[in-house]
């Protein structure tokens, strides 16, 4: 299942990605370390310097567009 995530950095806007559960787990393990980490997202690969990551947000709810109450 793909997860929507946002990654916040020290001096740039957040980066929004869709990643698999496995990739999200690998990214979480890499946070707090030094150096570079490759993230395989749905749109392609992203290389991050994990030293500059300030926060990681995982959106669990599916976003819906429209009116009314969904079931």
Secondary structure as the mmCIF struct_conf table of DSSP 4:
data_model
#
loop_
_struct_conf.conf_type_id
_struct_conf.id
_struct_conf.beg_label_comp_id
_struct_conf.beg_label_asym_id
_struct_conf.beg_label_seq_id
_struct_conf.end_label_comp_id
_struct_conf.end_label_asym_id
_struct_conf.end_label_seq_id
STRN STRN1 UNK A 2 UNK A 9
BEND BEND1 UNK A 10 UNK A 12
STRN STRN2 UNK A 15 UNK A 20
HELX_RH_AL_P HELX_RH_AL_P1 UNK A 21 UNK A 30
TURN_TY1_P TURN_TY1_P1 UNK A 31 UNK A 32
BEND BEND2 UNK A 33 UNK A 33
BEND BEND3 UNK A 35 UNK A 35
STRN STRN3 UNK A 36 UNK A 41
TURN_TY1_P TURN_TY1_P2 UNK A 42 UNK A 43
STRN STRN4 UNK A 44 UNK A 49
HELX_RH_3T_P HELX_RH_3T_P1 UNK A 50 UNK A 52
STRN STRN5 UNK A 53 UNK A 59
BEND BEND4 UNK A 61 UNK A 61
HELX_LH_PP_P HELX_LH_PP_P1 UNK A 62 UNK A 63
BEND BEND5 UNK A 66 UNK A 68
#
